[in-house]
Structures are given as C-alpha cells and as structure tokens.
C-alpha cells in the first residue's frame, strides 16, 4: 500500500508539530504525526453481498492512498456493512477508516459494534451523525440518533482513556481508535464553522475530513480561523476533493447538496469543455492550491463511484510514491 520513498510535503505546506504519543498505532496516524501530507480516499460498499465488488474497488486504490474510508450506508441507502467491508480491506493489506453513523444504532449497538471492529484490527474511525432515513431507500425507517457525532467522539475518547463504557462499566480491554470527524467549512452560518470544529476536537477528534472543496478562497478563510484558534495543532485537517464528471453534476451539487459551494466559474468551464477531462483538470488545480494552505495535513478524495480515476489524480498532483511510516508503536 505504501511506496518505497518518503513523501515530500507540498510546496508551502507547514505541518503541525508532530505529536509524540500514538493512540492507535495506525499507518494513517503515524504518517500524520510525522508531518507527512497524507492521501485518503473513499470506497462505497455495494448494495448487495458481493465481496468481489469491494475487492475490485480496493484494488483500484491500493498503492495510491494511505488509508481508505468505508462509508456507512451513505445517504441512508442500505449497503454492505462498513465493518464487514473494512475486514475485507484488512485481509487485502489495505488500511481502512471505518465510518460509523449514529442514525441506525443506539449507544448499546454503537459500543458493541466498535468493540468488535477494534478486536478485528480496525484502528481508524470516522464518527458521523448520519443522514436522516427519509433521504434514502427506506424513508419509513425509524431513525435512532441516540447520540450525535460529538457525543460519539466523547464516548469513544472516554472508552479509550478512562477504560469504561458510557454507562461507567469498566472495559475488559479498551478500543484505542484514531478518532476522526467530518466538518463542512461552507455551511451557514459561516462564522460558526470553526467553533463547531473546536467542539469536535475537544470531544476527541484527532483528524478531520472536510466537505468537498470547490471554493478554495472560502476554504482558505476558514483555515485562517482554524489557525487563529490553534485548531490545526490539535487535529489534522484533510481537505475533501472530488473530480466532477460534468456540468450537470456540478449544478446538482450546487443546488441540492446542503452546504456545497460550487462557484459558477467551475460550472462555466465544464459547460464549455463538456468532458470528464476538464473535471479532472479542475480537481488537479484545486489540489495544487490547497497544498499551499498553511495547516493542511492532507486531502481526502471522494471519487463517487469513479474509483478508477484516483490513481491518475494522485499521480498528476505529484503525490507518488506514498510514504512509509516509521516502525515506532
């Protein structure tokens, strides 16, 4: 999964000071704490029980990213379990980031599933509140939302550091996940975004993966607030990126995806060129600009059902070979 040579950071990139204490010992955590510029990508499990679908997508990402996010029934659509899919990746030699939403599980089920995930060797966890079931393929399903992402982070931090469950019951072996959360720098009110990020970091988040960035100027303003509050020194920030396939896709995201900021200039470019290649060019340009922003620790590629372009994208932006982490535990 990793290359032979260390990965140089992007031009202008100033990593946060390395934090000496490892919580999970995961490959992703080691790279981030060593100040490397990391690359993660997303893998959506299938709407069925075919293991081969996961394997095919994983093979497309192998060697080009440092860890792979496994989504948890994204957009409230039933898919193969994120934990089961992550186990397939582990067997293939890739490192998963397990996504876990609060939509479908109460605190008992969340703790049970995550104790099992740790026992299976999963070390990275992204904590999410989750989309409401009304947006998915079972709109009549009863939502749970016993906890939200901030409470989930706090619960897992307590399990890890105090060695007890949310109820106060002692644990017979605690899960030591490298804890992550998502953040949207573009949602309204904008002035509240960095404060919400601070809440997630205080609750336990050690790395952050953001909403897709198309408006780099607005993202840079958010990062200014992040730096002013010193949040980039408390958690590692990974900017979300997605290559656009068409102007139609860009328009849909702008109009229908909450908190998505797609500038009209990008839509105009896609309308004029009418090609996926233009969408790739735009994504390459965005990554180049992001790598100049102080305090950014990496990128998170969300190539939605388009995993085959990840290798090309990572190569074009000069992020190969992927780095090898030190062997310290």
C-alpha positions in Angstrom: 0.0 0.0 0.0 2.9 2.3 0.5 5.8 3.4 -1.7 9.5 2.9 -1.1 10.4 6.6 -0.6 9.3 9.2 1.9 6.7 11.6 0.6 7.8 15.2 0.4 5.2 17.7 1.6 3.6 20.1 -0.8 5.2 23.4 -1.6 4.4 25.9 1.1 2.9 23.2 3.4 3.8 23.7 7.0 2.8 20.7 9.1 1.7 21.0 12.6 4.3 19.9 15.2 4.5 16.2 15.5 2.6 14.8 18.5 4.7 12.1 20.1 2.0 9.9 21.6 0.3 7.4 19.3 -3.2 6.4 20.3 -3.9 3.6 17.8 -0.6 3.0 16.0 -2.3 3.0 12.6 -0.4 3.7 9.5 -2.5 6.9 8.9 -1.9 8.1 12.4 1.8 7.6 12.2 2.1 9.5 8.9 0.1 12.4 10.2 2.1 12.6 13.4 5.3 12.5 11.4 4.1 15.6 9.5 3.6 13.8 6.1 1.0 15.1 3.7 -1.5 12.2 3.5 -4.0 11.0 0.9 -7.1 9.1 1.8 -9.9 8.0 -0.5 -13.5 6.8 -0.1 -14.9 3.4 -1.0 -18.7 2.8 -1.1 -19.7 -0.8 -0.3 -22.1 -2.4 -2.7 -25.9 -2.6 -2.4 -25.6 -6.4 -2.1 -23.5 -9.2 -0.6 -20.8 -9.5 -3.4 -17.4 -9.4 -1.8 -15.8 -9.1 -5.2 -17.2 -5.6 -5.6 -15.3 -4.4 -2.6 -12.2 -6.1 -3.7 -12.3 -4.6 -7.2 -12.7 -1.0 -5.8 -9.9 -1.7 -3.2 -7.5 -2.9 -5.9 -8.0 0.4 -7.8 -6.9 2.3 -4.7 -4.1 0.1 -3.5 -0.7 1.8 -3.5 -2.2 5.3 -4.3 -3.6 6.2 -0.9 -2.6 5.9 2.8 -6.0 4.7 4.1 -9.5 4.0 2.6 -12.7 5.3 4.1 -15.5 2.7 4.2 -18.8 4.5 4.1 -21.7 3.5 6.4 -24.9 3.3 4.4 -24.2 6.7 2.8 -27.2 8.8 2.0 -29.2 6.4 4.1 -29.2 3.7 1.4 -28.7 0.1 2.5 -25.3 -1.2 1.7 -22.9 -3.8 2.9 -21.7 -3.2 6.5 -18.8 -0.8 6.8 -17.2 -3.1 9.4 -17.5 -6.2 7.2 -16.2 -4.2 4.2 -13.3 -2.9 6.3 -12.4 -6.5 7.2 -12.1 -7.4 3.5 -9.7 -4.5 3.1 -7.6 -5.7 6.1 -7.3 -9.1 4.5 -6.1 -7.4 1.3 -3.4 -5.5 3.1 -5.1 -2.1 3.0 -5.8 0.2 6.0 -9.5 1.1 6.4 -11.1 4.1 8.1 -14.4 2.8 9.4 -17.2 5.3 9.1 -19.8 4.9 11.8 -23.1 6.8 11.9 -25.5 7.4 14.8 -28.5 7.2 12.6 -29.1 3.4 12.9 -27.7 2.4 16.3 -28.3 3.4 19.9 -25.4 3.7 22.3 -25.5 -0.1 23.1 -25.2 -1.1 19.5 -22.5 1.6 18.8 -20.3 0.4 21.6 -20.8 -3.3 20.7 -20.0 -2.8 17.0 -17.0 -0.7 17.7 -15.5 -3.1 20.3 -15.8 -5.7 17.6 -14.2 -3.5 15.0 -11.2 -2.9 17.2 -10.9 -6.6 18.0 -10.8 -7.3 14.2 -7.8 -4.9 13.8 -9.5 -1.7 12.7 -7.7 1.3 14.0 -9.2 4.4 12.3 -12.7 5.6 12.9 -14.7 8.5 11.4 -17.6 9.5 13.6 -20.7 10.8 11.9 -24.2 11.7 12.9 -25.6 10.4 9.6 -28.3 11.4 7.1 -31.9 11.1 8.0 -33.6 7.9 6.6 -36.1 10.0 4.7 -33.4 10.7 2.2 -32.6 7.1 1.5 -34.2 3.9 0.1 -36.2 3.1 3.3 -37.8 6.5 4.0 -40.2 4.9 6.5 -37.3 3.6 8.7 -37.3 4.8 12.2 -34.2 6.9 12.9 -32.3 6.4 16.1 -29.9 9.3 16.7 -29.4 8.3 20.4 -26.1 10.2 20.1 -24.7 12.6 17.6 -21.2 12.7 16.2 -19.9 14.9 19.0 -21.3 12.6 21.7 -20.0 9.6 19.8 -16.5 11.1 19.8 -16.7 11.8 23.5 -17.9 8.3 24.3 -15.0 6.7 22.4 -12.5 9.0 23.9 -13.8 8.0 27.4 -13.7 4.3 26.5 -10.1 4.7 25.3 -8.7 6.9 28.1 -10.8 6.0 31.1 -11.3 2.4 30.1 -15.0 2.4 30.8 -18.2 2.3 28.8 -20.6 5.2 28.6 -22.6 3.6 31.5 -19.5 3.7 33.7 -19.0 -0.1 33.4 -15.2 -1.0 33.3 -14.0 -2.3 30.0 -12.0 -5.6 29.7 -9.7 -4.2 27.0 -10.4 -0.7 25.6 -10.6 0.2 21.9 -7.9 2.8 21.1 -9.2 4.2 17.8 -7.5 7.1 16.0 -10.6 9.3 16.1 -11.9 11.4 13.2 -14.8 13.6 12.3 -16.2 15.4 9.3 -16.6 19.1 9.0 -18.3 21.4 6.5 -16.5 24.8 6.1 -19.2 26.1 3.8 -22.4 25.6 5.7 -24.2 28.6 7.2 -23.6 30.4 9.4 -20.0 30.5 8.2 -18.9 32.3 11.4 -19.9 29.2 13.4 -18.0 26.6 11.5 -14.6 26.9 13.2 -16.3 26.9 16.6 -18.2 23.7 15.7 -14.8 22.2 14.7 -13.4 23.2 18.1 -16.3 21.3 19.8 -15.5 18.1 17.8 -11.8 18.4 18.6 -12.5 18.9 22.3 -14.8 15.9 22.2 -12.0 13.7 20.9 -11.4 14.2 17.1 -7.8 13.8 16.1 -8.2 14.1 12.4 -10.8 15.9 10.3 -12.1 15.2 6.8 -13.9 18.2 5.2 -16.8 18.6 2.8 -15.7 18.8 -0.8 -13.8 21.9 -1.6 -14.5 23.8 -4.8 -14.5 27.3 -3.4 -10.8 27.4 -2.4 -10.9 31.1 -1.3 -13.7 30.5 1.2 -11.9 27.3 2.4 -8.7 29.4 2.9 -10.7 31.9 5.0 -12.0 29.0 7.1 -8.5 27.8 7.6 -7.4 31.2 8.7 -9.9 30.9 11.6 -8.7 27.4 12.2 -5.2 28.7 12.6 -6.2 31.7 14.7 -7.8 29.2 17.2 -4.8 26.9 17.0 -7.1 24.0 15.9 -4.6 22.8 13.2 -2.2 22.0 16.1 -4.8 20.0 17.9 -6.1 17.9 15.0 -5.0 17.1 11.5 -7.1 18.7 8.7 -7.7 16.8 5.4 -9.5 18.7 2.6 -12.2 16.8 0.7 -11.9 16.8 -3.1 -14.0 15.3 -5.9 -13.4 15.4 -9.6 -16.6 16.5 -11.4 -17.8 14.4 -14.3 -20.0 17.0 -15.9 -21.6 20.4 -15.6 -24.8 18.6 -14.7 -23.1 17.0 -11.7 -21.8 20.4 -10.6 -25.2 22.0 -10.9 -26.9 19.2 -9.0 -24.3 19.5 -6.1 -24.7 23.3 -6.0 -28.5 23.2 -5.9 -29.3 20.0 -4.0 -26.4 19.1 -1.6 -26.6 21.1 1.6 -23.5 23.2 2.4 -22.0 22.6 -1.0 -20.3 25.7 -2.6 -19.6 25.3 -6.3 -18.6 28.5 -8.0 -20.3 29.5 -11.3 -16.8 29.7 -12.9 -16.3 26.0 -12.5 -19.8 25.2 -13.9 -19.0 27.5 -16.9 -15.7 25.7 -17.6 -17.5 22.3 -17.6 -20.3 23.6 -19.9 -17.7 24.9 -22.4 -15.5 21.8 -22.5 -18.1 19.1 -21.9 -15.6 16.5 -20.8 -14.6 14.5 -17.8 -11.0 15.5 -18.5 -11.9 19.1 -17.7 -13.3 18.0 -14.4 -10.1 16.2 -13.6 -8.1 19.3 -14.6 -10.2 21.4 -12.2 -9.6 18.9 -9.4 -5.8 18.9 -10.0 -5.8 22.7 -9.9 -7.8 22.8 -6.7 -5.4 20.3 -5.0 -2.4 22.4 -6.1 -4.0 25.5 -4.4 -4.9 23.5 -1.3 -1.3 22.3 -0.8 -0.3 25.9 -0.4 -2.6 26.5 2.6 -0.8 26.5 5.9 -2.1 24.0 8.4 -3.5 21.5 6.0 -2.3 17.9 6.6 -3.7 16.1 3.5 -6.5 15.5 1.1 -9.5 13.1 1.1 -10.6 12.0 -2.4 -14.2 11.2 -2.8 -14.4 9.9 -6.3 -18.1 8.9 -6.2 -18.4 5.5 -8.0 -15.3 6.6 -10.0 -12.5 5.0 -8.0 -10.5 4.2 -11.2 -9.5 7.9 -11.5 -7.9 8.1 -8.1 -4.6 6.7 -9.3 -4.4 9.1 -12.1 -5.3 12.0 -9.9 -2.7 11.2 -7.2 0.0 10.8 -9.9 -0.9 14.1 -11.6 -0.6 16.1 -8.4 2.8 14.7 -7.6 1.8 12.7 -4.6 3.5 9.4 -5.6 5.1 7.3 -4.2 3.1 7.2 -1.0 5.3 7.5 2.2 6.4 4.7 4.5 5.7 5.4 8.2 8.3 4.8 10.9 8.0 1.5 12.8 7.5 3.1 16.2 4.4 2.0 18.1 
